[in-house]
Amino acid sequence: MRIVAEHNVGETRAAVVDGDRAVELHLERWSEKDRRAVRGEVYRARVISIDKGLNGAFCDIGRGPDAFLPFGKAGRPDGLHQGAAIGVQIAREEFQDKGPTLTLFEIEEGEAPQIVVPAPPIAERLSMMFEAPVRTPQDAEFDLDGEFAAALEPVAPIPGGGRLIIEPVTALTAIDVDSAGRPSQAGGQKLALDLNKAAAREAARQIRLRGIGGVAAIDFLPLKKRADQNALDQAVRGAFKRDPAKIDIAPPSRFAIVELARQRLGRALHERCWESFGVETVETRALAALRALEREGRANRAARLELRCGAEIHAWLEADPIGWRKAMKARLADRFSLVLAPEIGARAFDVRPAP
């Protein structure tokens, strides 16, 4: 196991790599620094209200939306009341319109709300979590750009042939198993079982890789024999054994659809990078433009460069909400310029030598 991380202007991107394949992808963006609570951080929170119906309390942690502390079967802890200052840890990060979920954490008394133990940078955090060294993509000979691009594609190839079609919707993530001309020397049912087993392994990797949480439904190829259906059930359960998130798996339905619920620990990759299905946010595109500029600047250390951007990317970069200009000058010196190029498309960009 190793961690591959790259510290770009605007964000750090990291992958957890097992063998030669990525099993998790993570982002840490400058635009969210000190604005969002990160899993594992400890806060001294202020109890805003107690909700008996939800058996929990809403708390102000000093950043982002109100967080929720569930009481669980034990009920409200002694001494916990509206206005109280309590120690909490982030168990699940905020996503969509839901604030973070908390657990109680013993800390000393003090001012609230206030962060007490901030999370270390993402690469360091992953290194401690997996007890693995951190490498750059160059040292690890690992295509980090390619891994992130592939993890945002709706189609993922299955080793040995076939493919998964992954479509996140509001209520769940739908995953379809497609044979796509997978070669087989055996009959149709043997092909279906073999493909389903391979698809189960790849679906488990893709769900973890993309950070998908909540309900997922995997539509496998139908199996007629009860023994084959049982074999598929075992294959699915075995495929998810190494996932650190808690997962509940239902038996395959008569139509060979397997439903599962994966513990949501944070936002999925597409929730961070897209504004709608398959459409990247302006920030995502702008950060890609900065990576392209920095990459070209390192490759041509004496060249003056132009970062030509469409209107939407140019507006975001011109406003400079993250301080990218100063950071880029520290890396490339004063040999680049930002140029508006509306003719190439609102969210397009290119890097070329300055005239």
BAVEXSE-423312 format. One record per residue (C-alpha): x, y, z; residue number from 1. Coordinates in Angstrom, 2 decimals, decimal comma, always signed. Example, Ala and Ser with C-alpha at 12.3 -4.5 7.8 and 13.67 -1.06 7.14 Angstrom:
+---------+---------+---------+-----+
!       x !       y !       z !   i !
+---------+---------+---------+-----+
!  +12,30 !   -4,50 !   +7,80 !   1 !
!  +13,67 !   -1,06 !   +7,14 !   2 !
+---------+---------+---------+-----+
***
This chain:
+---------+---------+---------+-----+
!       x !       y !       z !   i !
+---------+---------+---------+-----+
!   +0,00 !   +0,00 !   +0,00 !   1 !
!   +1,26 !   +3,50 !   -0,81 !   2 !
!   -0,05 !   +7,04 !   -1,09 !   3 !
!   +0,51 !   +9,00 !   -4,29 !   4 !
!   -0,03 !  +12,74 !   -3,85 !   5 !
!   +0,54 !  +15,89 !   -5,88 !   6 !
!   +0,42 !  +19,37 !   -4,36 !   7 !
!   -0,88 !  +21,62 !   -7,12 !   8 !
!   -1,69 !  +25,31 !   -6,99 !   9 !
!   -5,29 !  +25,34 !   -5,77 !  10 !
!   -5,62 !  +21,76 !   -4,55 !  11 !
!   -3,89 !  +18,59 !   -3,43 !  12 !
!   -4,94 !  +15,36 !   -5,12 !  13 !
!   -4,09 !  +11,99 !   -3,62 !  14 !
!   -4,63 !   +8,31 !   -4,32 !  15 !
!   -4,43 !   +5,27 !   -2,07 !  16 !
!   -2,75 !   +2,63 !   -4,23 !  17 !
!   -2,91 !   -1,09 !   -3,47 !  18 !
!   -0,54 !   -3,03 !   -5,72 !  19 !
!   -0,73 !   -1,23 !   -9,04 !  20 !
!   -4,35 !   -0,03 !   -8,76 !  21 !
!   -5,88 !   +2,95 !   -6,99 !  22 !
!   -8,56 !   +2,07 !   -4,44 !  23 !
!   -9,32 !   +5,58 !   -3,12 !  24 !
!   -9,08 !   +9,10 !   -4,55 !  25 !
!   -9,08 !  +12,26 !   -2,44 !  26 !
!   -9,15 !  +16,02 !   -3,01 !  27 !
!   -8,24 !  +18,87 !   -0,72 !  28 !
!   -8,98 !  +22,32 !   -2,18 !  29 !
!   -7,69 !  +25,68 !   -1,05 !  30 !
!  -11,14 !  +27,19 !   -1,53 !  31 !
!  -12,51 !  +25,02 !   +1,30 !  32 !
!   -9,73 !  +25,58 !   +3,83 !  33 !
!  -11,14 !  +26,62 !   +7,22 !  34 !
!  -14,65 !  +26,59 !   +5,74 !  35 !
!  -15,58 !  +22,93 !   +5,99 !  36 !
!  -15,20 !  +20,44 !   +8,83 !  37 !
!  -13,04 !  +17,42 !   +8,00 !  38 !
!  -13,65 !  +13,90 !   +9,28 !  39 !
!  -11,62 !  +13,26 !  +12,40 !  40 !
!  -11,32 !  +16,91 !  +13,49 !  41 !
!  -12,18 !  +17,74 !  +17,09 !  42 !
!  -14,23 !  +20,81 !  +18,05 !  43 !
!  -15,60 !  +22,46 !  +21,13 !  44 !
!  -19,19 !  +22,92 !  +19,97 !  45 !
!  -22,12 !  +24,91 !  +21,30 !  46 !
!  -25,45 !  +23,07 !  +21,57 !  47 !
!  -28,06 !  +25,09 !  +19,67 !  48 !
!  -31,11 !  +22,91 !  +20,14 !  49 !
!  -32,16 !  +19,44 !  +21,24 !  50 !
!  -34,51 !  +17,51 !  +18,97 !  51 !
!  -36,36 !  +14,79 !  +20,88 !  52 !
!  -37,91 !  +13,43 !  +17,67 !  53 !
!  -34,49 !  +12,85 !  +16,13 !  54 !
!  -32,96 !  +11,82 !  +19,48 !  55 !
!  -30,06 !  +14,20 !  +19,05 !  56 !
!  -28,80 !  +17,76 !  +19,24 !  57 !
!  -27,90 !  +20,37 !  +16,66 !  58 !
!  -24,59 !  +22,07 !  +17,37 !  59 !
!  -22,61 !  +25,07 !  +16,16 !  60 !
!  -18,99 !  +24,08 !  +15,54 !  61 !
!  -17,92 !  +27,47 !  +14,22 !  62 !
!  -17,74 !  +26,67 !  +10,51 !  63 !
!  -20,14 !  +25,45 !   +7,89 !  64 !
!  -23,76 !  +24,43 !   +8,57 !  65 !
!  -25,00 !  +23,24 !  +11,96 !  66 !
!  -23,80 !  +19,75 !  +12,84 !  67 !
!  -25,89 !  +16,93 !  +14,32 !  68 !
!  -25,00 !  +14,85 !  +17,37 !  69 !
!  -27,10 !  +11,65 !  +17,57 !  70 !
!  -27,66 !  +10,36 !  +21,10 !  71 !
!  -28,13 !   +6,72 !  +20,15 !  72 !
!  -29,77 !   +4,08 !  +22,33 !  73 !
!  -28,30 !   +5,54 !  +25,53 !  74 !
!  -30,28 !   +8,75 !  +25,09 !  75 !
!  -29,22 !  +12,27 !  +25,98 !  76 !
!  -25,96 !  +12,36 !  +27,96 !  77 !
!  -26,10 !  +13,82 !  +31,47 !  78 !
!  -25,46 !  +17,55 !  +31,55 !  79 !
!  -26,06 !  +18,10 !  +27,85 !  80 !
!  -28,48 !  +20,99 !  +27,42 !  81 !
!  -29,16 !  +23,88 !  +25,09 !  82 !
!  -26,27 !  +26,33 !  +25,27 !  83 !
!  -23,79 !  +23,80 !  +26,66 !  84 !
!  -20,22 !  +23,65 !  +25,35 !  85 !
!  -19,26 !  +20,07 !  +24,50 !  86 !
!  -16,36 !  +18,25 !  +22,88 !  87 !
!  -17,18 !  +16,56 !  +19,58 !  88 !
!  -15,42 !  +14,84 !  +16,69 !  89 !
!  -16,50 !  +14,85 !  +13,05 !  90 !
!  -17,75 !  +11,36 !  +12,18 !  91 !
!  -19,20 !  +12,24 !   +8,77 !  92 !
!  -18,56 !  +15,35 !   +6,72 !  93 !
!  -21,33 !  +17,54 !   +5,36 !  94 !
!  -22,80 !  +16,67 !   +1,95 !  95 !
!  -25,57 !  +18,14 !   -0,18 !  96 !
!  -27,80 !  +20,01 !   +2,31 !  97 !
!  -26,88 !  +17,89 !   +5,34 !  98 !
!  -24,45 !  +19,17 !   +7,94 !  99 !
!  -21,72 !  +17,06 !   +9,57 ! 100 !
!  -22,50 !  +14,21 !  +11,96 ! 101 !
!  -20,74 !  +14,23 !  +15,32 ! 102 !
!  -19,65 !  +11,92 !  +18,11 ! 103 !
!  -18,83 !  +13,03 !  +21,64 ! 104 !
!  -15,15 !  +13,59 !  +22,40 ! 105 !
!  -13,70 !  +14,43 !  +25,80 ! 106 !
!  -11,80 !  +17,73 !  +25,85 ! 107 !
!  -10,94 !  +20,47 !  +28,33 ! 108 !
!  -13,34 !  +23,34 !  +28,97 ! 109 !
!  -12,92 !  +26,53 !  +26,99 ! 110 !
!  -14,39 !  +28,91 !  +24,48 ! 111 !
!  -17,01 !  +27,54 !  +22,08 ! 112 !
!  -17,44 !  +27,13 !  +19,18 ! 113 !
!  -13,80 !  +26,49 !  +18,38 ! 114 !
!  -11,68 !  +23,93 !  +16,58 ! 115 !
!   -9,45 !  +22,04 !  +19,00 ! 116 !
!   -7,65 !  +19,44 !  +16,85 ! 117 !
!   -7,50 !  +20,30 !  +13,12 ! 118 !
!   -6,97 !  +17,58 !  +10,56 ! 119 !
!   -3,47 !  +17,29 !   +9,07 ! 120 !
!   -3,07 !  +17,77 !   +5,28 ! 121 !
!   -4,70 !  +15,03 !   +3,22 ! 122 !
!   -1,50 !  +13,23 !   +2,19 ! 123 !
!   -0,25 !  +13,10 !   +5,77 ! 124 !
!   -3,68 !  +12,00 !   +6,98 ! 125 !
!   -3,84 !   +9,12 !   +4,51 ! 126 !
!   -0,25 !   +8,12 !   +5,28 ! 127 !
!   -1,07 !   +7,81 !   +8,99 ! 128 !
!   -4,37 !   +6,05 !   +8,32 ! 129 !
!   -2,89 !   +3,37 !   +6,07 ! 130 !
!   +0,64 !   +3,39 !   +7,54 ! 131 !
!   +1,95 !   +3,90 !   +4,04 ! 132 !
!   +4,65 !   +6,13 !   +2,50 ! 133 !
!   +3,78 !   +9,15 !   +0,38 ! 134 !
!   +5,21 !   +9,37 !   -3,15 ! 135 !
!   +4,85 !  +11,86 !   -5,97 ! 136 !
!   +3,30 !  +10,63 !   -9,23 ! 137 !
!   +6,72 !  +10,94 !  -10,89 ! 138 !
!   +8,53 !   +8,87 !   -8,26 ! 139 !
!   +5,75 !   +6,29 !   -8,15 ! 140 !
!   +5,41 !   +6,23 !  -11,96 ! 141 !
!   +1,68 !   +6,59 !  -11,44 ! 142 !
!   -0,76 !   +8,44 !  -13,69 ! 143 !
!   -2,69 !  +10,45 !  -11,10 ! 144 !
!   -4,31 !  +12,66 !  -13,75 ! 145 !
!   -5,55 !   +9,59 !  -15,61 ! 146 !
!   -6,98 !   +8,00 !  -12,45 ! 147 !
!   -9,01 !  +11,10 !  -11,59 ! 148 !
!  -10,25 !  +11,48 !  -15,15 ! 149 !
!  -11,30 !   +7,81 !  -15,35 ! 150 !
!  -13,08 !   +7,99 !  -11,98 ! 151 !
!  -15,36 !  +10,71 !  -13,34 ! 152 !
!  -16,29 !   +8,72 !  -16,43 ! 153 !
!  -19,64 !   +6,87 !  -16,42 ! 154 !
!  -18,06 !   +3,76 !  -17,96 ! 155 !
!  -15,47 !   +1,63 !  -16,16 ! 156 !
!  -13,90 !   -1,40 !  -17,86 ! 157 !
!  -14,03 !   -4,78 !  -16,12 ! 158 !
!  -10,70 !   -6,68 !  -16,15 ! 159 !
!  -10,99 !   -9,53 !  -18,64 ! 160 !
!  -13,73 !   -7,81 !  -20,65 ! 161 !
!  -17,09 !   -6,19 !  -20,10 ! 162 !
!  -17,85 !   -2,88 !  -18,48 ! 163 !
!  -19,72 !   -1,12 !  -15,70 ! 164 !
!  -21,98 !   +1,84 !  -16,42 ! 165 !
!  -22,13 !   +4,00 !  -13,30 ! 166 !
!  -24,84 !   +6,65 !  -12,98 ! 167 !
!  -25,36 !   +8,57 !   -9,73 ! 168 !
!  -28,87 !   +9,95 !   -9,31 ! 169 !
!  -30,56 !  +11,74 !   -6,41 ! 170 !
!  -31,68 !   +8,70 !   -4,42 ! 171 !
!  -28,98 !   +6,15 !   -5,28 ! 172 !
!  -26,15 !   +5,14 !   -7,58 ! 173 !
!  -27,16 !   +2,76 !  -10,36 ! 174 !
!  -24,49 !   +0,41 !  -11,74 ! 175 !
!  -25,22 !   -1,70 !  -14,80 ! 176 !
!  -23,11 !   -4,72 !  -15,76 ! 177 !
!  -22,62 !   -5,01 !  -19,52 ! 178 !
!  -20,84 !   -7,96 !  -21,17 ! 179 !
!  -19,66 !   -5,67 !  -24,02 ! 180 !
!  -18,42 !   -8,61 !  -26,07 ! 181 !
!  -16,51 !  -10,29 !  -23,23 ! 182 !
!  -14,90 !  -13,44 !  -24,67 ! 183 !
!  -15,83 !  -16,83 !  -23,21 ! 184 !
!  -15,15 !  -20,45 !  -24,16 ! 185 !
!  -18,12 !  -21,65 !  -22,10 ! 186 !
!  -21,87 !  -21,33 !  -22,43 ! 187 !
!  -24,06 !  -18,36 !  -21,62 ! 188 !
!  -24,63 !  -19,12 !  -17,93 ! 189 !
!  -20,91 !  -19,73 !  -17,31 ! 190 !
!  -20,16 !  -16,41 !  -19,02 ! 191 !
!  -22,78 !  -14,66 !  -16,91 ! 192 !
!  -21,43 !  -16,05 !  -13,63 ! 193 !
!  -17,79 !  -15,34 !  -14,49 ! 194 !
!  -18,60 !  -11,83 !  -15,64 ! 195 !
!  -20,75 !  -11,16 !  -12,58 ! 196 !
!  -17,93 !  -12,22 !  -10,25 ! 197 !
!  -15,44 !   -9,96 !  -12,03 ! 198 !
!  -18,01 !   -7,16 !  -12,09 ! 199 !
!  -18,58 !   -7,51 !   -8,34 ! 200 !
!  -14,87 !   -7,01 !   -7,67 ! 201 !
!  -14,64 !   -4,00 !   -9,96 ! 202 !
!  -17,88 !   -2,47 !   -8,67 ! 203 !
!  -16,53 !   -2,67 !   -5,12 ! 204 !
!  -13,32 !   -0,96 !   -6,21 ! 205 !
!  -15,14 !   +1,75 !   -8,16 ! 206 !
!  -17,54 !   +2,52 !   -5,31 ! 207 !
!  -14,67 !   +2,94 !   -2,87 ! 208 !
!  -12,48 !   +4,72 !   -5,43 ! 209 !
!  -15,16 !   +7,31 !   -6,20 ! 210 !
!  -16,18 !   +7,72 !   -2,57 ! 211 !
!  -19,78 !   +6,74 !   -3,32 ! 212 !
!  -21,98 !   +6,56 !   -0,23 ! 213 !
!  -25,60 !   +5,79 !   +0,47 ! 214 !
!  -27,61 !   +3,27 !   -1,54 ! 215 !
!  -26,22 !   +1,60 !   -4,67 ! 216 !
!  -28,02 !   -0,87 !   -6,94 ! 217 !
!  -25,92 !   -3,17 !   -9,14 ! 218 !
!  -27,75 !   -4,77 !  -12,06 ! 219 !
!  -25,89 !   -8,02 !  -12,76 ! 220 !
!  -26,50 !  -10,44 !  -15,61 ! 221 !
!  -29,42 !  -12,76 !  -14,67 ! 222 !
!  -28,60 !  -16,22 !  -13,31 ! 223 !
!  -31,01 !  -19,14 !  -13,52 ! 224 !
!  -29,46 !  -21,62 !  -11,08 ! 225 !
!  -29,83 !  -21,13 !   -7,33 ! 226 !
!  -26,22 !  -22,24 !   -6,86 ! 227 !
!  -25,04 !  -19,49 !   -9,23 ! 228 !
!  -27,16 !  -16,90 !   -7,41 ! 229 !
!  -25,59 !  -17,95 !   -4,11 ! 230 !
!  -22,14 !  -17,77 !   -5,69 ! 231 !
!  -22,87 !  -14,21 !   -6,81 ! 232 !
!  -24,01 !  -13,26 !   -3,32 ! 233 !
!  -20,76 !  -14,61 !   -1,86 ! 234 !
!  -18,71 !  -12,85 !   -4,53 ! 235 !
!  -20,32 !   -9,50 !   -3,78 ! 236 !
!  -19,81 !   -9,85 !   -0,03 ! 237 !
!  -16,21 !  -10,92 !   -0,52 ! 238 !
!  -15,52 !   -8,01 !   -2,86 ! 239 !
!  -16,45 !   -5,43 !   -0,20 ! 240 !
!  -14,60 !   -7,03 !   +2,72 ! 241 !
!  -11,61 !   -4,67 !   +2,49 ! 242 !
!  -13,68 !   -1,50 !   +2,26 ! 243 !
!  -13,11 !   +0,56 !   +5,45 ! 244 !
!  -16,67 !   +1,93 !   +5,31 ! 245 !
!  -19,54 !   -0,01 !   +6,87 ! 246 !
!  -21,60 !   -1,76 !   +4,19 ! 247 !
!  -24,94 !   -3,58 !   +4,38 ! 248 !
!  -25,64 !   -5,88 !   +1,42 ! 249 !
!  -29,02 !   -7,37 !   +0,52 ! 250 !
!  -29,27 !  -10,76 !   -1,24 ! 251 !
!  -29,62 !  -10,64 !   -5,04 ! 252 !
!  -33,20 !  -10,19 !   -6,22 ! 253 !
!  -34,83 !  -12,57 !   -8,71 ! 254 !
!  -33,72 !  -10,11 !  -11,41 ! 255 !
!  -30,07 !  -10,32 !  -10,24 ! 256 !
!  -30,08 !   -6,81 !   -8,78 ! 257 !
!  -28,01 !   -6,38 !   -5,64 ! 258 !
!  -28,80 !   -3,44 !   -3,36 ! 259 !
!  -26,31 !   -2,21 !   -0,79 ! 260 !
!  -25,94 !   +0,71 !   +1,57 ! 261 !
!  -22,43 !   +2,09 !   +2,09 ! 262 !
!  -21,63 !   +4,33 !   +5,03 ! 263 !
!  -21,30 !   +7,89 !   +3,81 ! 264 !
!  -18,17 !   +9,47 !   +5,29 ! 265 !
!  -18,00 !  +12,52 !   +3,03 ! 266 !
!  -18,77 !  +13,70 !   -0,47 ! 267 !
!  -18,31 !  +11,48 !   -3,49 ! 268 !
!  -15,78 !  +12,57 !   -6,10 ! 269 !
!  -18,49 !  +13,59 !   -8,56 ! 270 !
!  -20,23 !  +15,66 !   -5,88 ! 271 !
!  -17,04 !  +17,65 !   -5,48 ! 272 !
!  -16,18 !  +18,05 !   -9,15 ! 273 !
!  -19,54 !  +18,27 !  -10,95 ! 274 !
!  -22,33 !  +20,83 !  -10,85 ! 275 !
!  -24,67 !  +18,41 !  -12,64 ! 276 !
!  -24,26 !  +14,95 !  -14,16 ! 277 !
!  -21,06 !  +14,94 !  -16,23 ! 278 !
!  -20,66 !  +18,75 !  -16,11 ! 279 !
!  -17,60 !  +19,93 !  -14,21 ! 280 !
!  -17,81 !  +23,03 !  -12,04 ! 281 !
!  -16,01 !  +26,19 !  -13,11 ! 282 !
!  -13,58 !  +25,71 !  -10,21 ! 283 !
!  -12,77 !  +22,17 !  -11,34 ! 284 !
!  -12,00 !  +23,42 !  -14,85 ! 285 !
!  -10,02 !  +26,40 !  -13,55 ! 286 !
!   -7,85 !  +24,16 !  -11,38 ! 287 !
!   -7,24 !  +21,89 !  -14,38 ! 288 !
!   -6,07 !  +24,98 !  -16,28 ! 289 !
!   -3,65 !  +25,85 !  -13,46 ! 290 !
!   -2,26 !  +22,29 !  -13,50 ! 291 !
!   -1,70 !  +22,58 !  -17,24 ! 292 !
!   +0,09 !  +25,90 !  -16,78 ! 293 !
!   +2,31 !  +24,58 !  -14,01 ! 294 !
!   +3,12 !  +21,40 !  -15,94 ! 295 !
!   +4,13 !  +23,38 !  -19,03 ! 296 !
!   +6,11 !  +25,79 !  -16,89 ! 297 !
!   +8,13 !  +22,95 !  -15,37 ! 298 !
!   +8,73 !  +21,37 !  -18,78 ! 299 !
!   +9,90 !  +24,66 !  -20,36 ! 300 !
!  +11,73 !  +26,46 !  -17,59 ! 301 !
!  +12,83 !  +29,42 !  -19,69 ! 302 !
!   +9,64 !  +30,01 !  -21,69 ! 303 !
!   +7,11 !  +32,77 !  -21,12 ! 304 !
!   +3,63 !  +31,29 !  -21,23 ! 305 !
!   +0,05 !  +32,33 !  -21,82 ! 306 !
!   -2,85 !  +30,63 !  -20,08 ! 307 !
!   -5,69 !  +31,25 !  -22,52 ! 308 !
!   -9,13 !  +30,72 !  -20,99 ! 309 !
!  -12,77 !  +30,96 !  -21,97 ! 310 !
!  -14,98 !  +33,53 !  -20,28 ! 311 !
!  -16,12 !  +31,52 !  -17,24 ! 312 !
!  -12,70 !  +30,17 !  -16,33 ! 313 !
!  -11,09 !  +33,56 !  -16,94 ! 314 !
!  -13,59 !  +35,28 !  -14,64 ! 315 !
!  -12,91 !  +32,79 !  -11,83 ! 316 !
!   -9,14 !  +33,08 !  -12,19 ! 317 !
!   -9,22 !  +36,86 !  -12,59 ! 318 !
!  -11,16 !  +37,17 !   -9,32 ! 319 !
!   -8,46 !  +34,98 !   -7,72 ! 320 !
!  -10,51 !  +33,69 !   -4,75 ! 321 !
!   -7,71 !  +31,34 !   -3,62 ! 322 !
!   -4,57 !  +33,43 !   -4,13 ! 323 !
!   -3,32 !  +31,36 !   -7,05 ! 324 !
!   -1,30 !  +34,16 !   -8,71 ! 325 !
!   +1,06 !  +34,59 !   -5,78 ! 326 !
!   +1,48 !  +30,82 !   -5,41 ! 327 !
!   +2,11 !  +30,33 !   -9,13 ! 328 !
!   +4,71 !  +33,12 !   -9,18 ! 329 !
!   +6,52 !  +31,34 !   -6,35 ! 330 !
!   +6,75 !  +28,27 !   -8,60 ! 331 !
!   +7,18 !  +29,72 !  -12,09 ! 332 !
!   +8,37 !  +33,26 !  -11,33 ! 333 !
!   +6,81 !  +36,10 !  -13,32 ! 334 !
!   +6,75 !  +34,38 !  -16,72 ! 335 !
!   +3,08 !  +33,66 !  -17,29 ! 336 !
!   +0,01 !  +35,71 !  -18,13 ! 337 !
!   -3,74 !  +35,10 !  -18,04 ! 338 !
!   -5,45 !  +35,84 !  -21,34 ! 339 !
!   -9,17 !  +35,96 !  -22,11 ! 340 !
!   -9,96 !  +33,83 !  -25,19 ! 341 !
!  -13,76 !  +33,74 !  -25,55 ! 342 !
!  -13,54 !  +32,06 !  -28,95 ! 343 !
!  -12,38 !  +28,72 !  -27,46 ! 344 !
!  -15,50 !  +28,18 !  -25,30 ! 345 !
!  -16,59 !  +29,38 !  -21,88 ! 346 !
!  -14,92 !  +26,55 !  -19,96 ! 347 !
!  -12,07 !  +25,71 !  -22,31 ! 348 !
!   -8,40 !  +26,58 !  -21,90 ! 349 !
!   -4,98 !  +26,06 !  -23,44 ! 350 !
!   -1,40 !  +26,93 !  -22,61 ! 351 !
!   +0,97 !  +28,24 !  -25,26 ! 352 !
!   +4,22 !  +30,23 !  -25,52 ! 353 !
!   +3,68 !  +33,95 !  -25,21 ! 354 !
!   +4,18 !  +35,85 !  -28,50 ! 355 !
+---------+---------+---------+-----+
***
